[in-house]
Amino acid sequence: MKAPDTLRGRARQSRTMFIVMVLVAGLPALIEGFDTSLYAFGSPYILKDMHAHSLALLGLIGTAYALGIAVFSLIGGLLFDYFSVKWTVMIAVLIFAIFTLLTGYAPNVMSLFWMRLLVGFGEGMFQPAIITLLGDIFFETRGRGVSVFAVFFGAGVFFSPYVIAPFLPHVQIPFAISALLSVIVLGLFAWIIPPVYKTVTARRLQLGNIFNRNVLALSTSIFLFGISLFGFRSYFSDYLLFGLHLVKAQAATIASMEGLGGLLLAFPLGSLADKWGRKPVVSVASVLVMLGSLLVFSGSGQVGFLIFSTFLFGAGWGVYVDLVSALGQDSVSDVIAGTVTGWLLLIFNVGALLGGPLFGLLLHQGYQKAGLFGIGIPAVLAFVMTLATKPVRTSNILTD
């Protein structure tokens, strides 16, 4: 009997085929980063256009988005292990495309809440599936594989402020561009990626098998990181535009550094993770997040300083989630790699649910103190928890 055509099988055929598979598989990260940054940069204008002037709504809508991702993160990971990866990603990207488009046309706060929630549903399904796909091809390339996701994500984050800034306060065309990019990605994924990923699959659901020292430490770290990131992302644009009173062009340049950091440094950090082991580089990424978050909200309004600080933050968070997922995949059986990735992303987004509201509650003390207590301290604790993990040097990839 002829062996089935699998992505792993194609990736073994040649280096060129491996690169093509990885690049096409990583494309959904581009639209994720693009949409995420579009909304983060444009959200103050979107809410003002709706005559919704409460700053707390920035955190609330960010929470809706995180809730959508959280609900479907574990589902997306489970579908990787028990269903067709190709169809999981394609259905998720289609959902994402519809609701990123409708975000730009939401007429009021309630409809915006639902649009961002449903964008999160789509993203929550494809994010763990893609990260696992990229990390689970070969053990030796796991760090570089997941870093491709970070590079594409960083590219989306980098370019989107420049796309939306000329249109503000109007956002319909930028979100239409986001939807168009999603359709293109969907077409390429359908064309290039084979329907079967691997022939070795989980036989039955055993969530208990994913819990060990590394996964528990990583779960705590990524939970705290989720608090930091979504506090940052929910209020960063408002901080630049209305807290520091920067002009749109300056704010767009600073905001784009989040993406540029990941775009430039994610792959080198992923390569180091394959050479040195995932554990130390996860800690390095966490240190960059910690330093960047503390510096951004230190109170300085100097554009050059903010560019540097935001670049540090973006360089760290651009690859942190992906390398945490890679170390989690290292730490469990190959047949539940998707499940552990989905679990970690679920916990990350549970933390994210708290990040925006927490920052909003602290905001009466001013941006500097809210940044310290709502973003900086959780980032410090997230770094400390990475130190509790053990290195993994032995491959857990099973042969198809």
C-alpha positions as CSV (number, residue, x, y, z in Angstrom):
1,M,0.0,0.0,0.0
2,K,1.3,3.4,-0.9
3,A,2.2,5.6,2.1
4,P,-0.1,8.7,2.5
5,D,1.2,12.1,1.3
6,T,2.0,13.9,4.5
7,L,3.5,17.3,5.3
8,R,6.3,15.6,7.3
9,G,7.0,13.4,4.3
10,R,7.2,16.3,1.9
11,A,9.4,18.2,4.3
12,R,11.9,15.3,4.3
13,Q,12.2,15.3,0.5
14,S,14.5,18.3,0.2
15,R,15.6,21.4,2.0
16,T,13.7,23.5,-0.6
17,M,10.4,21.7,0.1
18,F,10.9,22.0,3.8
19,I,11.4,25.8,3.5
20,V,8.3,26.1,1.2
21,M,6.1,24.1,3.7
22,V,7.3,26.2,6.6
23,L,6.9,29.6,4.9
24,V,3.3,28.9,3.6
25,A,2.3,27.3,7.0
26,G,3.6,30.5,8.8
27,L,1.5,32.9,6.7
28,P,-1.5,33.0,9.0
29,A,0.7,34.6,11.6
30,L,1.1,37.6,9.2
31,I,-2.6,38.3,9.2
32,E,-2.8,37.8,12.9
33,G,-0.1,40.4,13.5
34,F,-1.6,42.7,11.0
35,D,-5.1,42.6,12.5
36,T,-3.9,42.8,16.1
37,S,-1.8,45.9,15.5
38,L,-4.5,47.5,13.3
39,Y,-6.9,47.3,16.1
40,A,-4.5,48.2,18.8
41,F,-3.4,51.3,17.0
42,G,-6.8,52.3,15.7
43,S,-8.9,51.5,18.8
44,P,-8.8,55.0,20.4
45,Y,-10.2,56.4,17.2
46,I,-12.7,53.6,16.7
47,L,-14.2,54.2,20.2
48,K,-14.2,58.0,19.8
49,D,-16.1,57.7,16.5
50,M,-18.7,55.6,18.5
51,H,-18.8,58.4,21.1
52,A,-17.5,55.9,23.7
53,H,-15.1,58.0,25.7
54,S,-14.4,55.7,28.7
55,L,-10.8,54.5,28.7
56,A,-12.0,51.3,30.4
57,L,-13.6,50.3,27.1
58,L,-10.1,49.8,25.6
59,G,-9.5,47.1,28.1
60,L,-13.0,45.6,27.8
61,I,-12.8,45.2,24.0
62,G,-9.3,43.8,24.3
63,T,-10.7,41.3,26.8
64,A,-13.3,40.2,24.3
65,Y,-10.6,39.5,21.8
66,A,-8.6,37.5,24.4
67,L,-11.7,35.6,25.5
68,G,-12.3,34.5,21.9
69,I,-8.7,33.2,21.6
70,A,-8.8,31.6,25.0
71,V,-12.0,29.7,24.3
72,F,-10.7,28.2,21.1
73,S,-6.9,27.8,21.9
74,L,-7.3,24.4,23.5
75,I,-9.8,23.4,20.9
76,G,-7.3,24.3,18.1
77,G,-4.6,22.3,19.8
78,L,-6.8,19.3,20.2
79,L,-7.9,19.5,16.6
80,F,-4.2,19.4,15.6
81,D,-3.8,16.0,17.3
82,Y,-7.2,14.5,16.4
83,F,-8.4,16.1,13.2
84,S,-7.0,17.5,9.9
85,V,-4.6,20.3,10.5
86,K,-5.2,21.7,7.0
87,W,-9.0,21.9,7.5
88,T,-8.7,23.3,11.0
89,V,-6.5,26.2,9.8
90,M,-8.6,26.9,6.7
91,I,-11.9,27.0,8.6
92,A,-10.2,29.2,11.3
93,V,-8.7,31.6,8.7
94,L,-12.1,32.0,7.0
95,I,-13.8,32.9,10.3
96,F,-11.0,35.3,11.0
97,A,-11.3,36.9,7.5
98,I,-15.0,37.6,7.9
99,F,-14.8,39.2,11.3
100,T,-11.6,41.2,10.8
101,L,-13.5,42.8,7.8
102,L,-16.6,43.5,10.0
103,T,-14.5,45.1,12.7
104,G,-14.0,48.0,10.4
105,Y,-17.7,48.4,10.0
106,A,-18.9,47.9,13.6
107,P,-21.5,50.6,14.3
108,N,-21.4,50.6,18.1
109,V,-19.5,49.2,21.1
110,M,-21.6,46.1,21.5
111,S,-21.1,45.0,17.9
112,L,-17.4,45.8,18.1
113,F,-17.2,43.6,21.2
114,W,-18.7,40.7,19.2
115,M,-16.6,41.3,16.2
116,R,-13.4,41.2,18.2
117,L,-14.6,38.1,20.1
118,L,-15.2,36.3,16.8
119,V,-11.9,37.4,15.4
120,G,-10.4,35.8,18.5
121,F,-12.4,32.6,17.9
122,G,-10.7,32.2,14.4
123,E,-7.3,33.2,15.7
124,G,-7.6,30.9,18.7
125,M,-8.2,27.9,16.4
126,F,-5.3,28.5,13.9
127,Q,-2.7,29.9,16.3
128,P,-1.9,26.6,18.2
129,A,-2.4,24.5,15.1
130,I,0.2,26.6,13.2
131,I,2.7,26.8,16.0
132,T,2.5,23.1,16.6
133,L,2.8,22.4,12.9
134,L,5.9,24.5,12.6
135,G,7.5,23.1,15.7
136,D,6.6,19.4,15.3
137,I,8.1,18.7,11.9
138,F,11.7,18.0,13.2
139,F,13.0,18.3,16.8
140,E,16.2,19.8,15.6
141,T,14.5,22.6,13.8
142,R,11.7,23.3,16.4
143,G,13.1,26.7,17.5
144,R,13.6,27.9,14.0
145,G,10.2,26.5,12.9
146,V,8.2,28.3,15.5
147,S,10.2,31.5,15.0
148,V,8.9,31.6,11.5
149,F,5.5,32.3,13.0
150,A,7.1,35.1,15.1
151,V,8.8,36.6,12.0
152,F,5.5,36.7,10.0
153,F,3.6,38.0,13.0
154,G,6.3,40.7,13.5
155,A,6.0,41.7,9.9
156,G,2.2,42.2,10.3
157,V,2.6,44.2,13.4
158,F,5.4,46.3,11.8
159,F,3.5,47.3,8.7
160,S,0.0,47.8,10.0
161,P,0.5,51.1,11.8
162,Y,1.7,52.6,8.6
163,V,-1.3,51.2,6.7
164,I,-3.9,52.5,9.1
165,A,-2.4,55.9,10.1
166,P,-3.2,57.7,6.8
167,F,-6.8,56.7,7.0
168,L,-7.5,57.6,10.7
169,P,-10.0,58.3,12.1
170,H,-11.6,56.1,9.5
171,V,-10.7,52.4,9.6
172,Q,-12.9,50.6,7.0
173,I,-10.3,50.3,4.3
174,P,-7.4,49.0,6.6
175,F,-9.7,46.2,7.9
176,A,-10.8,45.4,4.3
177,I,-7.1,45.0,3.5
178,S,-6.8,42.7,6.5
179,A,-9.6,40.6,5.1
180,L,-8.1,40.5,1.6
181,L,-4.8,39.4,2.9
182,S,-6.6,36.6,4.8
183,V,-8.3,35.4,1.7
184,I,-4.9,35.3,-0.1
185,V,-3.4,33.3,2.8
186,L,-6.3,30.9,2.7
187,G,-5.8,30.3,-1.0
188,L,-2.1,29.6,-0.6
189,F,-2.6,27.3,2.4
190,A,-5.2,25.3,0.5
191,W,-3.0,25.0,-2.6
192,I,0.4,24.1,-0.9
193,I,-0.3,22.3,2.3
194,P,-1.2,18.6,2.1
195,P,-4.3,17.3,3.9
196,V,-2.4,14.9,6.2
197,Y,0.3,16.3,8.6
198,K,1.5,13.1,10.2
199,T,0.4,9.5,10.4
200,V,1.3,9.1,14.1
201,T,-1.7,10.5,16.1
202,A,-3.0,10.5,19.6
203,R,-5.4,7.6,20.3
204,R,-7.5,9.1,23.0
205,L,-7.6,12.4,24.9
206,Q,-5.5,12.3,28.1
207,L,-5.0,15.9,29.4
208,G,-3.3,14.6,32.5
209,N,-0.3,13.5,30.3
210,I,0.7,17.1,29.6
211,F,1.3,18.2,33.2
212,N,4.9,18.0,34.4
213,R,7.4,20.4,35.9
214,N,8.2,22.2,32.7
215,V,4.6,22.6,31.6
216,L,3.4,23.8,35.0
217,A,6.3,26.4,35.2
218,L,5.7,27.5,31.6
219,S,1.9,27.8,32.3
220,T,2.6,30.1,35.2
221,S,5.1,32.2,33.2
222,I,2.9,32.6,30.2
223,F,-0.1,33.4,32.3
224,L,1.8,36.3,33.9
225,F,3.1,37.3,30.4
226,G,-0.5,37.4,29.1
227,I,-1.3,40.0,31.8
228,S,1.6,42.1,30.8
229,L,1.1,41.9,27.1
230,F,-2.6,42.7,27.0
231,G,-2.2,45.5,29.5
232,F,0.4,46.9,27.2
233,R,-1.5,46.3,23.9
234,S,-4.8,47.7,25.2
235,Y,-3.4,51.1,26.3
236,F,-0.1,51.6,24.5
237,S,-1.6,53.5,21.5
238,D,-3.7,55.7,23.9
239,Y,-0.6,56.3,26.0
240,L,1.4,57.5,23.0
241,L,-1.3,59.6,21.3
242,F,-3.1,61.1,24.3
243,G,-0.9,60.4,27.3
244,L,2.4,61.7,25.8
245,H,0.6,63.7,23.1
246,L,2.7,62.5,20.2
247,V,1.6,63.1,16.7
248,K,0.3,60.2,14.7
249,A,3.4,59.7,12.6
250,Q,5.6,59.5,15.7
251,A,3.2,57.1,17.4
252,A,3.0,54.9,14.3
253,T,6.8,54.7,14.1
254,I,7.1,53.8,17.8
255,A,4.2,51.3,17.6
256,S,5.8,49.6,14.6
257,M,8.9,48.8,16.6
258,E,6.9,46.1,18.4
259,G,6.8,44.3,15.0
260,L,10.3,45.2,13.9
261,G,11.8,43.7,17.0
262,G,10.2,40.3,16.3
263,L,10.8,40.6,12.6
264,L,14.5,41.1,13.0
265,L,15.3,39.0,16.1
266,A,12.8,36.1,16.2
267,F,14.7,33.8,13.7
268,P,18.1,34.4,15.3
269,L,16.7,33.7,18.7
270,G,14.9,30.6,17.3
271,S,18.3,29.4,15.8
272,L,20.0,29.9,19.2
273,A,17.2,27.9,20.8
274,D,18.0,25.0,18.5
275,K,21.7,25.3,19.2
276,W,21.7,26.0,23.0
277,G,18.3,24.5,23.9
278,R,14.9,26.1,24.2
279,K,15.1,26.8,28.0
280,P,17.8,29.5,28.1
281,V,16.4,31.4,25.1
282,V,12.9,31.4,26.6
283,S,14.5,33.2,29.5
284,V,16.3,35.6,27.2
285,A,13.1,36.5,25.4
286,S,11.4,37.0,28.8
287,V,14.2,39.4,29.9
288,L,13.7,41.5,26.8
289,V,9.9,41.7,27.5
290,M,10.7,42.7,31.1
291,L,13.2,45.4,30.2
292,G,11.1,46.8,27.4
293,S,7.9,47.1,29.5
294,L,9.7,48.8,32.4
295,L,11.4,51.3,30.1
296,V,8.4,52.1,27.9
297,F,6.3,53.2,30.9
298,S,9.2,54.9,32.8
299,G,7.7,58.2,31.9
300,S,10.1,59.4,29.2
301,G,8.5,61.1,26.2
302,Q,11.7,61.0,24.1
303,V,10.8,59.4,20.8
304,G,14.2,57.7,20.4
305,F,14.0,56.2,23.8
306,L,10.5,54.9,23.2
307,I,11.6,53.5,19.8
308,F,14.4,51.6,21.6
309,S,12.2,50.4,24.5
310,T,9.4,49.3,22.2
311,F,11.9,47.4,20.0
312,L,13.2,45.5,23.0
313,F,9.6,44.7,24.1
314,G,8.7,43.5,20.6
315,A,11.8,41.5,20.2
316,G,11.0,39.6,23.4
317,W,7.3,39.1,23.0
318,G,7.5,38.4,19.3
319,V,9.1,35.0,20.0
320,Y,8.4,34.3,23.7
321,V,5.0,32.7,23.1
322,D,6.4,30.5,20.3
323,L,9.5,29.4,22.2
324,V,7.4,28.6,25.3
325,S,5.2,26.5,23.1
326,A,8.3,24.8,21.6
327,L,9.7,24.0,25.1
328,G,6.3,22.7,26.0
329,Q,6.3,20.4,22.9
330,D,9.8,19.2,23.9
331,S,8.5,18.3,27.3
332,V,5.6,15.9,26.3
333,S,5.0,13.0,23.9
334,D,4.9,13.9,20.2
335,V,1.3,12.6,19.9
336,I,0.0,15.4,22.2
337,A,2.2,18.2,20.9
338,G,-0.9,20.1,19.7
339,T,-2.7,19.6,23.0
340,V,0.1,21.0,25.1
341,T,0.4,24.0,22.7
342,G,-3.3,24.6,23.0
343,W,-3.1,24.4,26.8
344,L,-0.3,26.9,27.0
345,L,-2.1,29.3,24.7
346,L,-5.3,28.9,26.7
347,I,-3.5,29.9,29.9
348,F,-1.8,32.8,28.1
349,N,-5.1,34.1,27.1
350,V,-6.6,33.6,30.5
351,G,-3.9,36.0,31.7
352,A,-4.6,38.3,28.8
353,L,-8.3,38.5,29.9
354,L,-7.0,40.2,33.1
355,G,-4.4,42.4,31.5
356,G,-6.5,45.2,30.0
357,P,-9.0,45.5,32.9
358,L,-6.1,45.5,35.5
359,F,-4.3,48.3,33.7
360,G,-7.6,50.2,33.4
361,L,-8.2,49.8,37.2
362,L,-4.7,51.1,37.9
363,L,-4.9,54.0,35.4
364,H,-6.2,56.5,38.0
365,Q,-2.6,56.4,39.4
366,G,-1.3,57.6,36.0
367,Y,0.3,55.7,33.2
368,Q,3.7,55.3,34.9
369,K,2.4,53.5,38.0
370,A,-0.1,51.5,36.0
371,G,2.7,50.4,33.7
372,L,4.9,49.4,36.6
373,F,2.3,47.4,38.5
374,G,0.1,46.2,35.6
375,I,2.8,45.3,33.1
376,G,6.3,45.5,34.6
377,I,5.9,43.4,37.7
378,P,4.0,40.6,36.0
379,A,6.8,40.6,33.4
380,V,9.4,40.2,36.1
381,L,7.6,37.3,37.6
382,A,7.1,35.7,34.2
383,F,10.9,35.7,33.8
384,V,11.5,34.2,37.2
385,M,9.2,31.3,36.4
386,T,11.2,30.5,33.2
387,L,14.1,29.7,35.5
388,A,12.2,26.9,37.1
389,T,12.1,24.8,33.8
390,K,14.5,22.0,32.9
391,P,16.4,21.7,29.6
392,V,15.2,19.0,27.2
393,R,17.9,17.6,24.8
394,T,16.4,14.4,23.6
395,S,14.1,14.3,20.6
396,N,10.4,13.2,21.2
397,I,9.5,13.2,17.6
398,L,8.0,9.8,16.6
399,T,8.6,8.4,13.1
400,D,5.5,8.3,10.8
